[in-house]
Amino acid sequence: MERFYLYDETDETKTRFVSFMGDHQRFDLALIQTDRYYGKVIVLNLQSSRFAIIGPDDLEEEGLIQHSFDLSGEEAAELTEFLYECVG
């Protein structure tokens, strides 16, 4: 059987690992920057194994961070505030 690839590429990335304590939760994140997603950042929550591709416009979308990372409203607000510093 021959495998059909849609793409198979290698890309240079810049990865930032950051851990911080909010008022409601500790966050352990990996922020991966690549040219692949139009300047957006791949944000991985290392505790929950959830991720999202986030750009400044995504931070404005109501409920996106809360849903993507399965957080409470307060936890999502803390993460969004941090991501504005990194992404926005």
ZAZABA-334112 format. One record per residue: residue in one letter; residue number from 1; x, y, z of N, C-alpha, C, CB in turn. Coordinates in Angstrom, 2 decimals. Glycine has a CB too. Layout:
@res->a&n->NUM&n_X->X&n_Y->Y&n_Z->Z&ca_X->X&ca_Y->Y&ca_Z->Z&c_X->X&c_Y->Y&c_Z->Z&cb_X->X&cb_Y->Y&cb_Z->Z
...
//
This chain:
@res->m&n->1&n_X->0.83&n_Y->-1.18&n_Z->0.00&ca_X->0.00&ca_Y->0.00&ca_Z->0.00&c_X->0.87&c_Y->1.24&c_Z->0.00&cb_X->-0.94&cb_Y->0.00&cb_Z->1.20
@res->e&n->2&n_X->0.60&n_Y->2.15&n_Z->-0.90&ca_X->1.35&ca_Y->3.39&ca_Z->-0.98&c_X->0.64&c_Y->4.48&c_Z->-0.19&cb_X->1.53&cb_Y->3.82&cb_Z->-2.45
@res->r&n->3&n_X->1.40&n_Y->5.20&n_Z->0.62&ca_X->0.84&ca_Y->6.26&ca_Z->1.46&c_X->0.71&c_Y->7.54&c_Z->0.64&cb_X->1.72&cb_Y->6.50&cb_Z->2.71
@res->f&n->4&n_X->-0.43&n_Y->8.21&n_Z->0.75&ca_X->-0.67&ca_Y->9.47&ca_Z->0.07&c_X->-0.53&c_Y->10.61&c_Z->1.07&cb_X->-2.08&cb_Y->9.49&cb_Z->-0.59
@res->y&n->5&n_X->0.53&n_Y->11.41&n_Z->0.94&ca_X->0.78&ca_Y->12.52&ca_Z->1.84&c_X->0.15&c_Y->13.79&c_Z->1.28&cb_X->2.30&cb_Y->12.72&cb_Z->2.07
@res->l&n->6&n_X->-0.52&n_Y->14.54&n_Z->2.12&ca_X->-0.97&ca_Y->15.87&ca_Z->1.74&c_X->0.19&c_Y->16.85&c_Z->1.81&cb_X->-2.14&cb_Y->16.34&cb_Z->2.64
@res->y&n->7&n_X->1.03&n_Y->16.68&n_Z->2.83&ca_X->2.30&ca_Y->17.39&ca_Z->2.92&c_X->3.19&c_Y->16.67&c_Z->3.91&cb_X->2.09&cb_Y->18.87&cb_Z->3.32
@res->d&n->8&n_X->4.48&n_Y->16.88&n_Z->3.78&ca_X->5.48&ca_Y->16.29&ca_Z->4.68&c_X->6.67&c_Y->17.24&c_Z->4.66&cb_X->5.89&cb_Y->14.82&cb_Z->4.25
@res->e&n->9&n_X->6.67&n_Y->18.19&n_Z->5.57&ca_X->7.67&ca_Y->19.25&ca_Z->5.58&c_X->8.32&c_Y->19.37&c_Z->6.94&cb_X->7.04&cb_Y->20.58&cb_Z->5.18
@res->t&n->10&n_X->9.52&n_Y->19.91&n_Z->6.96&ca_X->10.21&ca_Y->20.22&ca_Z->8.19&c_X->10.36&c_Y->21.73&c_Z->8.26&cb_X->11.60&cb_Y->19.51&cb_Z->8.27
@res->d&n->11&n_X->10.11&n_Y->22.29&n_Z->9.44&ca_X->10.13&ca_Y->23.74&ca_Z->9.61&c_X->10.94&c_Y->24.10&c_Z->10.85&cb_X->8.68&cb_Y->24.30&cb_Z->9.71
@res->e&n->12&n_X->11.68&n_Y->25.19&n_Z->10.77&ca_X->12.38&ca_Y->25.71&ca_Z->11.94&c_X->11.35&c_Y->26.41&c_Z->12.82&cb_X->13.55&cb_Y->26.69&cb_Z->11.52
@res->t&n->13&n_X->11.39&n_Y->26.14&n_Z->14.12&ca_X->10.46&ca_Y->26.77&ca_Z->15.05&c_X->11.22&c_Y->27.40&c_Z->16.20&cb_X->9.46&cb_Y->25.75&cb_Z->15.57
@res->k&n->14&n_X->10.52&n_Y->28.30&n_Z->16.87&ca_X->11.03&ca_Y->28.89&ca_Z->18.11&c_X->10.02&c_Y->28.49&c_Z->19.19&cb_X->11.20&cb_Y->30.47&cb_Z->18.00
@res->t&n->15&n_X->10.49&n_Y->27.82&n_Z->20.23&ca_X->9.60&ca_Y->27.33&ca_Z->21.28&c_X->9.96&c_Y->27.98&c_Z->22.60&cb_X->9.68&cb_Y->25.80&cb_Z->21.39
@res->r&n->16&n_X->8.93&n_Y->28.49&n_Z->23.26&ca_X->9.09&ca_Y->29.08&ca_Z->24.59&c_X->8.31&c_Y->28.22&c_Z->25.57&cb_X->8.59&cb_Y->30.58&cb_Z->24.63
@res->f&n->17&n_X->8.96&n_Y->27.76&n_Z->26.63&ca_X->8.30&ca_Y->27.02&ca_Z->27.69&c_X->8.12&c_Y->27.98&c_Z->28.86&cb_X->9.11&cb_Y->25.75&cb_Z->28.10
@res->v&n->18&n_X->6.90&n_Y->28.10&n_Z->29.34&ca_X->6.62&ca_Y->29.04&ca_Z->30.42&c_X->5.65&c_Y->28.41&c_Z->31.41&cb_X->6.05&cb_Y->30.37&cb_Z->29.87
@res->s&n->19&n_X->5.90&n_Y->28.66&n_Z->32.67&ca_X->5.02&ca_Y->28.19&ca_Z->33.74&c_X->4.72&c_Y->29.39&c_Z->34.63&cb_X->5.67&cb_Y->27.00&cb_Z->34.57
@res->f&n->20&n_X->3.44&n_Y->29.60&n_Z->34.92&ca_X->3.09&ca_Y->30.69&ca_Z->35.84&c_X->1.86&c_Y->30.30&c_Z->36.65&cb_X->2.84&cb_Y->32.01&cb_Z->35.07
@res->m&n->21&n_X->1.75&n_Y->30.92&n_Z->37.79&ca_X->0.63&ca_Y->30.67&ca_Z->38.69&c_X->-0.33&c_Y->31.84&c_Z->38.60&cb_X->1.11&cb_Y->30.45&cb_Z->40.16
@res->g&n->22&n_X->-1.55&n_Y->31.55&n_Z->38.19&ca_X->-2.60&ca_Y->32.56&ca_Z->38.20&c_X->-3.31&c_Y->32.53&c_Z->39.54&cb_X->-3.59&cb_Y->32.34&cb_Z->37.05
@res->d&n->23&n_X->-4.38&n_Y->33.30&n_Z->39.66&ca_X->-5.16&ca_Y->33.30&ca_Z->40.89&c_X->-5.97&c_Y->32.03&c_Z->41.04&cb_X->-6.08&cb_Y->34.51&cb_Z->40.93
@res->h&n->24&n_X->-6.25&n_Y->31.35&n_Z->39.92&ca_X->-7.14&ca_Y->30.19&ca_Z->39.95&c_X->-6.47&c_Y->28.88&c_Z->39.53&cb_X->-8.31&cb_Y->30.44&cb_Z->39.08
@res->q&n->25&n_X->-5.33&n_Y->28.95&n_Z->38.87&ca_X->-4.72&ca_Y->27.74&ca_Z->38.34&c_X->-3.26&c_Y->28.00&c_Z->37.98&cb_X->-5.49&cb_Y->27.23&cb_Z->37.12
@res->r&n->26&n_X->-2.47&n_Y->26.93&n_Z->37.97&ca_X->-1.11&ca_Y->26.98&ca_Z->37.44&c_X->-1.18&c_Y->26.63&c_Z->35.96&cb_X->-0.15&cb_Y->26.00&cb_Z->38.22
@res->f&n->27&n_X->-0.40&n_Y->27.33&n_Z->35.17&ca_X->-0.33&ca_Y->27.08&ca_Z->33.73&c_X->1.09&c_Y->26.66&c_Z->33.37&cb_X->-0.76&cb_Y->28.34&cb_Z->32.92
@res->d&n->28&n_X->1.22&n_Y->25.54&n_Z->32.67&ca_X->2.48&ca_Y->25.08&ca_Z->32.11&c_X->2.27&c_Y->25.00&c_Z->30.60&cb_X->2.94&cb_Y->23.68&cb_Z->32.72
@res->l&n->29&n_X->2.93&n_Y->25.89&n_Z->29.87&ca_X->2.64&ca_Y->26.05&ca_Z->28.45&c_X->3.90&c_Y->25.89&c_Z->27.60&cb_X->2.01&cb_Y->27.40&cb_Z->28.19
@res->a&n->30&n_X->3.70&n_Y->25.50&n_Z->26.37&ca_X->4.72&ca_Y->25.57&ca_Z->25.33&c_X->4.12&c_Y->26.44&c_Z->24.23&cb_X->5.15&cb_Y->24.13&cb_Z->24.79
@res->l&n->31&n_X->4.83&n_Y->27.49&n_Z->23.85&ca_X->4.40&ca_Y->28.40&ca_Z->22.80&c_X->5.33&c_Y->28.20&c_Z->21.61&cb_X->4.42&cb_Y->29.90&cb_Z->23.29
@res->i&n->32&n_X->4.80&n_Y->27.72&n_Z->20.51&ca_X->5.61&ca_Y->27.36&ca_Z->19.35&c_X->5.32&c_Y->28.35&c_Z->18.22&cb_X->5.32&cb_Y->25.91&cb_Z->18.90
@res->q&n->33&n_X->6.35&n_Y->29.05&n_Z->17.80&ca_X->6.23&ca_Y->30.00&ca_Z->16.69&c_X->6.80&c_Y->29.36&c_Z->15.43&cb_X->6.95&cb_Y->31.34&cb_Z->17.02
@res->t&n->34&n_X->6.05&n_Y->29.47&n_Z->14.36&ca_X->6.45&ca_Y->28.92&ca_Z->13.07&c_X->5.87&c_Y->29.82&c_Z->11.98&cb_X->5.98&cb_Y->27.44&cb_Z->12.90
@res->d&n->35&n_X->6.40&n_Y->29.73&n_Z->10.79&ca_X->5.85&ca_Y->30.48&ca_Z->9.66&c_X->4.62&c_Y->29.80&c_Z->9.07&cb_X->6.90&cb_Y->30.66&cb_Z->8.58
@res->r&n->36&n_X->4.33&n_Y->28.61&n_Z->9.53&ca_X->3.30&ca_Y->27.78&ca_Z->8.93&c_X->1.88&c_Y->28.34&c_Z->9.07&cb_X->3.35&cb_Y->26.42&cb_Z->9.52
@res->y&n->37&n_X->1.56&n_Y->28.98&n_Z->10.17&ca_X->0.18&ca_Y->29.37&ca_Z->10.45&c_X->-0.02&c_Y->30.89&c_Z->10.42&cb_X->-0.25&cb_Y->28.84&cb_Z->11.80
@res->y&n->38&n_X->0.57&n_Y->31.55&n_Z->9.44&ca_X->0.34&ca_Y->32.97&ca_Z->9.19&c_X->0.62&c_Y->33.83&c_Z->10.42&cb_X->-1.08&cb_Y->33.20&cb_Z->8.74
@res->g&n->39&n_X->1.68&n_Y->33.53&n_Z->11.14&ca_X->2.08&ca_Y->34.32&ca_Z->12.29&c_X->1.39&c_Y->33.94&c_Z->13.59&cb_X->1.82&cb_Y->35.74&cb_Z->12.01
@res->k&n->40&n_X->0.50&n_Y->32.98&n_Z->13.54&ca_X->-0.15&ca_Y->32.53&ca_Z->14.77&c_X->0.79&c_Y->31.61&c_Z->15.54&cb_X->-1.48&cb_Y->31.80&cb_Z->14.45
@res->v&n->41&n_X->0.49&n_Y->31.41&n_Z->16.81&ca_X->1.33&ca_Y->30.62&ca_Z->17.71&c_X->0.57&c_Y->29.36&c_Z->18.12&cb_X->1.74&cb_Y->31.45&cb_Z->18.97
@res->i&n->42&n_X->1.26&n_Y->28.23&n_Z->18.12&ca_X->0.68&ca_Y->27.00&ca_Z->18.64&c_X->0.88&c_Y->27.04&c_Z->20.15&cb_X->1.33&cb_Y->25.71&cb_Z->17.99
@res->v&n->43&n_X->-0.22&n_Y->27.05&n_Z->20.88&ca_X->-0.17&ca_Y->27.10&ca_Z->22.34&c_X->-0.57&c_Y->25.73&c_Z->22.87&cb_X->-1.12&cb_Y->28.23&cb_Z->22.91
@res->l&n->44&n_X->0.37&n_Y->25.07&n_Z->23.57&ca_X->0.11&ca_Y->23.76&ca_Z->24.16&c_X->0.03&c_Y->23.89&c_Z->25.67&cb_X->1.22&cb_Y->22.74&cb_Z->23.75
@res->n&n->45&n_X->-1.04&n_Y->23.38&n_Z->26.26&ca_X->-1.14&ca_Y->23.28&ca_Z->27.70&c_X->-0.55&c_Y->21.92&c_Z->28.08&cb_X->-2.64&cb_Y->23.44&cb_Z->28.20
@res->l&n->46&n_X->0.60&n_Y->21.92&n_Z->28.69&ca_X->1.32&ca_Y->20.69&ca_Z->28.97&c_X->0.66&c_Y->19.87&c_Z->30.08&cb_X->2.74&cb_Y->21.00&cb_Z->29.35
@res->q&n->47&n_X->-0.20&n_Y->20.49&n_Z->30.87&ca_X->-0.89&ca_Y->19.74&ca_Z->31.93&c_X->-2.07&c_Y->18.95&c_Z->31.38&cb_X->-1.38&cb_Y->20.69&cb_Z->33.03
@res->s&n->48&n_X->-2.81&n_Y->19.55&n_Z->30.45&ca_X->-4.03&ca_Y->18.91&ca_Z->29.96&c_X->-3.87&c_Y->18.28&c_Z->28.57&cb_X->-5.15&cb_Y->19.91&cb_Z->29.93
@res->s&n->49&n_X->-2.73&n_Y->18.50&n_Z->27.94&ca_X->-2.48&ca_Y->18.01&ca_Z->26.57&c_X->-3.46&c_Y->18.60&c_Z->25.56&cb_X->-2.57&cb_Y->16.49&cb_Z->26.53
@res->r&n->50&n_X->-3.95&n_Y->19.80&n_Z->25.83&ca_X->-4.83&ca_Y->20.50&ca_Z->24.89&c_X->-4.02&c_Y->21.60&c_Z->24.21&cb_X->-6.10&cb_Y->21.08&cb_Z->25.61
@res->f&n->51&n_X->-4.39&n_Y->21.92&n_Z->22.98&ca_X->-3.66&ca_Y->22.95&ca_Z->22.26&c_X->-4.61&c_Y->23.73&c_Z->21.35&cb_X->-2.51&cb_Y->22.34&cb_Z->21.45
@res->a&n->52&n_X->-4.13&n_Y->24.89&n_Z->20.91&ca_X->-4.85&ca_Y->25.70&ca_Z->19.94&c_X->-3.84&c_Y->26.54&c_Z->19.18&cb_X->-5.94&cb_Y->26.60&cb_Z->20.63
@res->i&n->53&n_X->-4.20&n_Y->26.90&n_Z->17.97&ca_X->-3.39&ca_Y->27.80&ca_Z->17.15&c_X->-4.00&c_Y->29.18&c_Z->17.33&cb_X->-3.35&cb_Y->27.36&cb_Z->15.62
@res->i&n->54&n_X->-3.26&n_Y->30.08&n_Z->17.96&ca_X->-3.80&ca_Y->31.35&ca_Z->18.44&c_X->-3.07&c_Y->32.53&c_Z->17.81&cb_X->-3.71&cb_Y->31.42&cb_Z->19.97
@res->g&n->55&n_X->-3.86&n_Y->33.48&n_Z->17.34&ca_X->-3.36&ca_Y->34.77&ca_Z->16.88&c_X->-4.10&c_Y->35.86&c_Z->17.62&cb_X->-3.53&cb_Y->34.93&cb_Z->15.35
@res->p&n->56&n_X->-3.71&n_Y->37.12&n_Z->17.42&ca_X->-4.37&ca_Y->38.22&ca_Z->18.12&c_X->-5.88&c_Y->38.26&c_Z->17.89&cb_X->-3.76&cb_Y->39.53&cb_Z->17.68
@res->d&n->57&n_X->-6.31&n_Y->37.94&n_Z->16.69&ca_X->-7.74&ca_Y->37.95&ca_Z->16.38&c_X->-8.50&c_Y->36.88&c_Z->17.17&cb_X->-7.97&cb_Y->37.75&cb_Z->14.88
@res->d&n->58&n_X->-7.85&n_Y->35.75&n_Z->17.43&ca_X->-8.48&ca_Y->34.67&ca_Z->18.17&c_X->-8.72&c_Y->35.04&c_Z->19.63&cb_X->-7.63&cb_Y->33.42&cb_Z->18.10
@res->l&n->59&n_X->-7.87&n_Y->35.89&n_Z->20.18&ca_X->-8.04&ca_Y->36.31&ca_Z->21.57&c_X->-9.29&c_Y->37.14&c_Z->21.76&cb_X->-6.82&cb_Y->37.10&cb_Z->22.04
@res->e&n->60&n_X->-9.78&n_Y->37.73&n_Z->20.68&ca_X->-11.00&ca_Y->38.54&ca_Z->20.73&c_X->-12.26&c_Y->37.69&c_Z->20.63&cb_X->-10.98&cb_Y->39.58&cb_Z->19.62
@res->e&n->61&n_X->-12.12&n_Y->36.45&n_Z->20.19&ca_X->-13.29&ca_Y->35.59&ca_Z->19.97&c_X->-13.81&c_Y->35.05&c_Z->21.30&cb_X->-12.94&cb_Y->34.43&cb_Z->19.02
@res->e&n->62&n_X->-15.03&n_Y->35.41&n_Z->21.62&ca_X->-15.65&ca_Y->35.03&ca_Z->22.90&c_X->-15.68&c_Y->33.52&c_Z->23.09&cb_X->-17.07&cb_Y->35.60&cb_Z->22.98
@res->g&n->63&n_X->-15.14&n_Y->33.06&n_Z->24.22&ca_X->-15.21&ca_Y->31.66&ca_Z->24.59&c_X->-14.19&c_Y->30.75&c_Z->23.94&cb_X->-16.54&cb_Y->31.16&cb_Z->24.28
@res->l&n->64&n_X->-13.40&n_Y->31.25&n_Z->23.00&ca_X->-12.46&ca_Y->30.37&ca_Z->22.29&c_X->-11.42&c_Y->29.77&c_Z->23.23&cb_X->-11.76&cb_Y->31.14&cb_Z->21.18
@res->i&n->65&n_X->-10.79&n_Y->30.60&n_Z->24.05&ca_X->-9.75&ca_Y->30.10&ca_Z->24.96&c_X->-10.37&c_Y->29.16&c_Z->25.99&cb_X->-9.03&cb_Y->31.28&cb_Z->25.67
@res->q&n->66&n_X->-11.52&n_Y->29.53&n_Z->26.51&ca_X->-12.20&ca_Y->28.70&ca_Z->27.51&c_X->-12.51&c_Y->27.32&c_Z->26.94&cb_X->-13.49&cb_Y->29.38&cb_Z->28.00
@res->h&n->67&n_X->-13.05&n_Y->27.30&n_Z->25.74&ca_X->-13.42&ca_Y->26.03&ca_Z->25.12&c_X->-12.18&c_Y->25.23&c_Z->24.69&cb_X->-14.32&cb_Y->26.28&cb_Z->23.91
@res->s&n->68&n_X->-11.23&n_Y->25.89&n_Z->24.05&ca_X->-10.05&ca_Y->25.20&ca_Z->23.52&c_X->-9.25&c_Y->24.50&c_Z->24.61&cb_X->-9.16&cb_Y->26.18&cb_Z->22.78
@res->f&n->69&n_X->-9.17&n_Y->25.14&n_Z->25.78&ca_X->-8.35&ca_Y->24.59&ca_Z->26.85&c_X->-9.17&c_Y->24.02&c_Z->28.01&cb_X->-7.42&cb_Y->25.66&cb_Z->27.37
@res->d&n->70&n_X->-10.49&n_Y->23.95&n_Z->27.82&ca_X->-11.40&ca_Y->23.38&ca_Z->28.82&c_X->-11.19&c_Y->24.03&c_Z->30.19&cb_X->-11.20&cb_Y->21.86&cb_Z->28.92
@res->l&n->71&n_X->-11.35&n_Y->25.36&n_Z->30.22&ca_X->-11.11&ca_Y->26.14&ca_Z->31.43&c_X->-12.40&c_Y->26.78&c_Z->31.91&cb_X->-10.04&cb_Y->27.21&cb_Z->31.18
@res->s&n->72&n_X->-12.39&n_Y->27.18&n_Z->33.18&ca_X->-13.49&ca_Y->27.99&ca_Z->33.69&c_X->-13.34&c_Y->29.40&c_Z->33.12&cb_X->-13.50&cb_Y->28.01&cb_Z->35.27
@res->g&n->73&n_X->-14.35&n_Y->30.22&n_Z->33.29&ca_X->-14.27&ca_Y->31.59&ca_Z->32.79&c_X->-13.13&c_Y->32.38&c_Z->33.41&cb_X->-15.57&cb_Y->32.30&cb_Z->33.05
@res->e&n->74&n_X->-12.92&n_Y->32.21&n_Z->34.71&ca_X->-11.84&ca_Y->32.92&ca_Z->35.41&c_X->-10.47&c_Y->32.44&c_Z->34.93&cb_X->-11.96&cb_Y->32.74&cb_Z->36.92
@res->e&n->75&n_X->-10.31&n_Y->31.14&n_Z->34.77&ca_X->-9.04&ca_Y->30.58&ca_Z->34.30&c_X->-8.76&c_Y->31.03&c_Z->32.87&cb_X->-9.07&cb_Y->29.04&cb_Z->34.37
@res->a&n->76&n_X->-9.79&n_Y->31.04&n_Z->32.04&ca_X->-9.62&ca_Y->31.47&ca_Z->30.65&c_X->-9.23&c_Y->32.95&c_Z->30.59&cb_X->-10.92&cb_Y->31.24&cb_Z->29.85
@res->a&n->77&n_X->-9.79&n_Y->33.76&n_Z->31.47&ca_X->-9.44&ca_Y->35.19&ca_Z->31.51&c_X->-7.96&c_Y->35.37&c_Z->31.86&cb_X->-10.33&cb_Y->35.95&cb_Z->32.53
@res->e&n->78&n_X->-7.46&n_Y->34.57&n_Z->32.80&ca_X->-6.04&ca_Y->34.65&ca_Z->33.17&c_X->-5.14&c_Y->34.23&c_Z->32.01&cb_X->-5.76&cb_Y->33.76&cb_Z->34.40
@res->l&n->79&n_X->-5.51&n_Y->33.16&n_Z->31.35&ca_X->-4.70&ca_Y->32.70&ca_Z->30.22&c_X->-4.76&c_Y->33.70&c_Z->29.08&cb_X->-5.18&cb_Y->31.32&cb_Z->29.75
@res->t&n->80&n_X->-5.93&n_Y->34.24&n_Z->28.81&ca_X->-6.08&ca_Y->35.23&ca_Z->27.73&c_X->-5.23&c_Y->36.45&c_Z->28.02&cb_X->-7.56&cb_Y->35.63&cb_Z->27.57
@res->e&n->81&n_X->-5.23&n_Y->36.91&n_Z->29.25&ca_X->-4.41&ca_Y->38.07&ca_Z->29.63&c_X->-2.93&c_Y->37.80&c_Z->29.36&cb_X->-4.62&cb_Y->38.43&cb_Z->31.11
@res->f&n->82&n_X->-2.46&n_Y->36.61&n_Z->29.73&ca_X->-1.07&ca_Y->36.24&ca_Z->29.46&c_X->-0.81&c_Y->36.19&c_Z->27.95&cb_X->-0.73&cb_Y->34.89&cb_Z->30.11
@res->l&n->83&n_X->-1.72&n_Y->35.57&n_Z->27.20&ca_X->-1.51&ca_Y->35.41&ca_Z->25.76&c_X->-1.50&c_Y->36.75&c_Z->25.03&cb_X->-2.57&cb_Y->34.52&cb_Z->25.17
@res->y&n->84&n_X->-2.22&n_Y->37.74&n_Z->25.53&ca_X->-2.15&ca_Y->39.07&ca_Z->24.93&c_X->-0.72&c_Y->39.60&c_Z->24.97&cb_X->-3.09&cb_Y->40.04&cb_Z->25.67
@res->e&n->85&n_X->0.01&n_Y->39.29&n_Z->26.04&ca_X->1.40&ca_Y->39.72&ca_Z->26.15&c_X->2.30&c_Y->39.01&c_Z->25.14&cb_X->1.91&cb_Y->39.46&cb_Z->27.56
@res->c&n->86&n_X->1.98&n_Y->37.76&n_Z->24.82&ca_X->2.84&ca_Y->36.93&ca_Z->23.96&c_X->2.42&c_Y->36.95&c_Z->22.50&cb_X->2.82&cb_Y->35.50&cb_Z->24.46
@res->v&n->87&n_X->1.14&n_Y->36.98&n_Z->22.25&ca_X->0.60&ca_Y->36.82&ca_Z->20.91&c_X->0.06&c_Y->38.13&c_Z->20.37&cb_X->-0.48&cb_Y->35.75&cb_Z->20.89
@res->g&n->88&n_X->-0.64&n_Y->38.85&n_Z->21.22&ca_X->-1.33&ca_Y->40.06&ca_Z->20.81&c_X->-0.46&c_Y->41.21&c_Z->20.91&cb_X->-2.55&cb_Y->40.30&cb_Z->21.60
//
